[in-house]
Amino acid sequence: MGVPPQTQGNARYLRDLLGRTVEGMAIQANAEARQTYLVEHYRPGLTADALRQWAARVRDTAAEMEREDITVRYVRSTIVPADETLLCVIEAASEEIVRETYARAGLPFDRLSSVLPEEGYADEAVGTRPSGTGGAEHNPSRRRN
């Protein structure tokens, strides 16, 4: 099914179109059921490579759990080498599922917090937001101070 040229990139049109399919409704329901969590690891003595390996273990474990139909998704990680720190962003149905992800990965963490994704992020979660339409730098309607 083609998208009319005048509606290409229109997130609302695409979200409505996607919502009309069984698969689209399932994707939307799944995205709405997830919360976003920040998992913090402070590991003095670990190198950036070691922290990358930790991130890969979390990513792989979350993917394995998703294949088991557990509502969890590894979003991204950030390594701060100077602070020997790894920060992971995880979407999951609950904090308990995030804890289970880390238990299965065999990795400890120092802090787990529920966080708010940036405005409009839910559109990205269901695959309806065009690329290149991110934060304030891409949205002229947002004001900068």
C-alpha positions as CSV (number, residue, x, y, z in Angstrom):
1,M,0.0,0.0,0.0
2,G,1.6,3.3,-1.1
3,V,1.5,6.5,0.9
4,P,0.2,9.5,-1.0
5,P,3.0,12.0,-1.5
6,Q,1.2,14.9,0.2
7,T,1.0,12.8,3.4
8,Q,4.6,11.4,3.4
9,G,6.3,12.3,6.7
10,N,3.0,13.2,8.4
11,A,3.2,11.3,11.7
12,R,-0.5,11.7,12.5
13,Y,-1.5,10.2,9.1
14,L,0.9,7.4,9.4
15,R,-0.1,6.7,13.0
16,D,-3.8,6.6,12.0
17,L,-3.0,4.3,9.0
18,L,-0.9,2.0,11.2
19,G,-3.6,1.9,13.8
20,R,-6.0,0.5,11.3
21,T,-4.1,-2.7,10.9
22,V,-4.1,-5.6,13.4
23,E,-0.3,-5.4,13.5
24,G,-0.4,-1.6,13.9
25,M,-2.7,-1.9,16.8
26,A,-0.5,-4.5,18.5
27,I,2.6,-2.3,18.0
28,Q,0.8,0.7,19.4
29,A,-0.5,-1.2,22.4
30,N,2.9,-2.6,23.1
31,A,4.6,0.8,22.9
32,E,2.0,2.3,25.2
33,A,2.4,-0.4,27.8
34,R,6.1,0.3,28.1
35,Q,7.8,2.6,30.5
36,T,11.3,4.0,30.0
37,Y,14.1,3.3,32.6
38,L,17.6,4.6,33.0
39,V,20.0,2.0,34.5
40,E,23.2,3.4,35.9
41,H,26.4,1.4,36.3
42,Y,29.5,2.9,38.1
43,R,32.4,0.5,37.7
44,P,35.8,1.9,38.7
45,G,38.5,-0.1,37.0
46,L,36.5,-1.1,34.0
47,T,37.7,0.1,30.6
48,A,35.4,1.5,27.9
49,D,35.7,-1.9,26.1
50,A,34.6,-3.7,29.1
51,L,31.6,-1.4,29.5
52,R,30.8,-1.9,25.8
53,Q,30.7,-5.7,26.6
54,W,28.3,-5.1,29.5
55,A,26.0,-3.0,27.2
56,A,26.1,-5.9,24.6
57,R,25.1,-8.4,27.3
58,V,22.2,-6.2,28.3
59,R,21.1,-5.7,24.6
60,D,21.4,-9.4,23.9
61,T,19.5,-10.4,27.0
62,A,16.7,-8.0,26.3
63,A,16.4,-9.2,22.7
64,E,16.2,-12.8,24.0
65,M,13.5,-11.9,26.4
66,E,11.6,-10.0,23.6
67,R,11.7,-13.3,21.6
68,E,10.0,-14.9,24.6
69,D,7.2,-12.2,24.3
70,I,8.4,-10.4,27.4
71,T,7.8,-6.6,27.1
72,V,11.3,-5.3,27.2
73,R,13.5,-3.4,24.7
74,Y,17.1,-2.2,24.9
75,V,17.0,1.4,23.5
76,R,20.6,2.6,23.8
77,S,23.6,3.0,26.1
78,T,26.1,5.7,26.8
79,I,29.6,5.1,28.1
80,V,31.4,7.9,30.1
81,P,35.0,6.6,30.0
82,A,36.4,9.3,32.3
83,D,33.9,8.3,35.0
84,E,34.0,4.5,34.3
85,T,30.2,4.7,33.9
86,L,27.7,2.9,31.7
87,L,24.1,4.3,31.3
88,C,21.5,2.1,29.6
89,V,18.0,3.1,28.5
90,I,15.6,0.3,28.6
91,E,11.8,0.2,27.8
92,A,9.8,-2.4,29.7
93,A,6.4,-3.1,31.1
94,S,7.7,-2.8,34.6
95,E,10.7,-2.2,36.8
96,E,10.6,-5.9,37.7
97,I,11.2,-6.8,34.1
98,V,14.3,-4.5,33.9
99,R,15.6,-6.2,37.1
100,E,15.0,-9.6,35.5
101,T,16.9,-8.5,32.4
102,Y,19.9,-7.7,34.5
103,A,19.6,-10.8,36.5
104,R,19.6,-13.0,33.4
105,A,22.5,-11.0,32.0
106,G,24.4,-11.6,35.3
107,L,25.1,-7.9,35.7
108,P,24.8,-5.7,38.7
109,F,23.7,-2.1,38.5
110,D,23.9,0.8,40.9
111,R,20.7,2.7,40.2
112,L,17.4,2.1,38.4
113,S,15.1,5.1,37.7
114,S,11.9,5.5,35.7
115,V,12.4,8.4,33.3
116,L,10.4,10.3,30.7
117,P,11.3,9.9,27.1
118,E,11.6,13.1,25.1
119,E,8.4,14.6,23.6
120,G,7.3,12.7,20.5
121,Y,9.4,9.6,21.3
122,A,6.3,7.4,21.4
123,D,5.8,8.1,17.7
124,E,9.3,6.7,17.1
125,A,8.5,3.6,19.2
126,V,5.7,2.6,16.8
127,G,7.8,3.5,13.7
128,T,5.7,6.4,12.6
129,R,8.0,9.3,13.0
130,P,10.1,10.2,10.0
131,S,13.9,10.2,10.5
132,G,15.5,13.6,11.0
133,T,12.7,15.0,13.1
134,G,14.2,14.8,16.5
135,G,14.7,17.4,19.2
136,A,14.7,21.2,19.2
137,E,17.5,21.4,16.6
138,H,15.1,19.8,14.0
139,N,11.9,21.4,15.1
140,P,11.6,25.1,14.2
141,S,8.5,25.5,16.3
142,R,10.5,24.9,19.5
143,R,12.0,27.9,21.1
144,R,15.5,28.0,22.4
145,N,16.6,30.2,25.2
